[in-house]
Amino acid sequence: MDLTWRPLTLDDAPALARLYAAAEEADRTGDHFSAEDLRDELAAPNVDLARATVGAWDGDRLVGYGLILRRATADPVHMLRLQSVVHPEHRTDAVGTHLVEWFARTSRDVHERAFPGAPYELHHDSHQNEHWIADVLTRAGYTHGRTMVNMRVGLADLPPQPPLPDGFEAVPFDFEHDLAALEARNDTFADHWGSTSYEPDVWRHLVTGSKDFRPDLSFLILDDDKVLAFVLSHHYASEFEATGIREHYATWVGTRAALRGRGVASGLLGHTLKAAKDAGFDRSALNVDVDNAHRALGVYERCGYRVEDEWHVYVLS
């Protein structure tokens, strides 16, 4: 049957949630999204629904989806983020070709509106189980650029945690430090592969203003009003509803260069894990680049995290 392709609207969030659920049955990525989750994502300030989303409809059923996210900078390259999901029953060569051609054509338009004349790349994540889209991207000329891993630690039997070094105190997150935390995040991740700055409106929408943000399980190291280190936490209710597991997610963990190598990151994360355990969480999770410039994998392993699965980033320059 011929599919109808059109941009998404916020009212399509329930159909998109059903599509993600169908894909999860086949791919087992571990991700579960409610309609509310996806509506929030589609409403983000860096999403242009009319010009940078597409949905494939089989009658009144959404069976495919694509999204292009502009980034805040093009220094030195504008790295556009691509997302897609296709129903297992519609993973055909024709649908794959339509998606990659739409990505190529529309990404160029999104890029030229944001950073005309600058170089750009397309970045698409794929879970290790998402073989179909990985093959579609590879045949279209994308190459494997990086591997990210999901790590988890159980909190019921949480091992002894490294302490904060003498002279440092974990301060609970307060919204008066919101922009200082954003500045620290942008500074800390400036040299990370694939990372660019967050703009304040995007930061507040997706991170500290998210319905899933847990300020009570987020902690900072402060020097007056400057944030030197941070752990920012989320709890995704849709994951709990799908799995029955209360999972703390360490969304952002960072330490400014002057404090690295002194045990601050592991001490602050350990403090956070103990707080999450005391709050009744079952486990904690995070995601990290295996080639992280700051050797974060070792920091997380010292806190008890272990690798569970991988995400691969495919890049087209």
Stockholm file with secondary structure:
# STOCKHOLM 1.0

chainA/1-317         MDLTWRPLTLDDAPALARLYAAAEEADRTGDHFSAEDLRDELAAPNVDLARATVGAWDGDRLVGYGLILRRATADPVHMLRLQSVVHPEHRTDAVGTHLVEWFARTSRDVHERAFPGAPYELHHDSHQNEHWIADVLTRAGYTHGRTMVNMRVGLADLPPQPPLPDGFEAVPFDFEHDLAALEARNDTFADHWGSTSYEPDVWRHLVTGSKDFRPDLSFLILDDDKVLAFVLSHHYASEFEATGIREHYATWVGTRAALRGRGVASGLLGHTLKAAKDAGFDRSALNVDVDNAHRALGVYERCGYRVEDEWHVYVLS
#=GR chainA/1-317 SS CCCEEECCCGGGHHHHHHHHHHHHHHHCCSCCCCHHHHHHHHTSTTCCHHHHEEEEEETTEEEEEEEEECCSCCSSCEEEEEEEEECGGGCCHHHHHHHHHHHHHHHHHHHHHHSTTSCEEEEEEEETTCHHHHHHHHHTTCEEEEEEEEEEEESTTCCCCCCCCTTCCCEECCGGGHHHHHHHHHHHTTTSTTCCCCCHHHHIIIIITSTTBCGGGCEEEEETTEEEEEEEEECCHHHHHHHSCCEEEEEEEEECGGGTTTTHHHHHHHHHHHHHHHTTCSEEEEEEETTCTTCHHHHHHHTTCEEEEEEEEEEEC
#=GC SS_cons         CCCEEECCCGGGHHHHHHHHHHHHHHHCCSCCCCHHHHHHHHTSTTCCHHHHEEEEEETTEEEEEEEEECCSCCSSCEEEEEEEEECGGGCCHHHHHHHHHHHHHHHHHHHHHHSTTSCEEEEEEEETTCHHHHHHHHHTTCEEEEEEEEEEEESTTCCCCCCCCTTCCCEECCGGGHHHHHHHHHHHTTTSTTCCCCCHHHHIIIIITSTTBCGGGCEEEEETTEEEEEEEEECCHHHHHHHSCCEEEEEEEEECGGGTTTTHHHHHHHHHHHHHHHTTCSEEEEEEETTCTTCHHHHHHHTTCEEEEEEEEEEEC
//
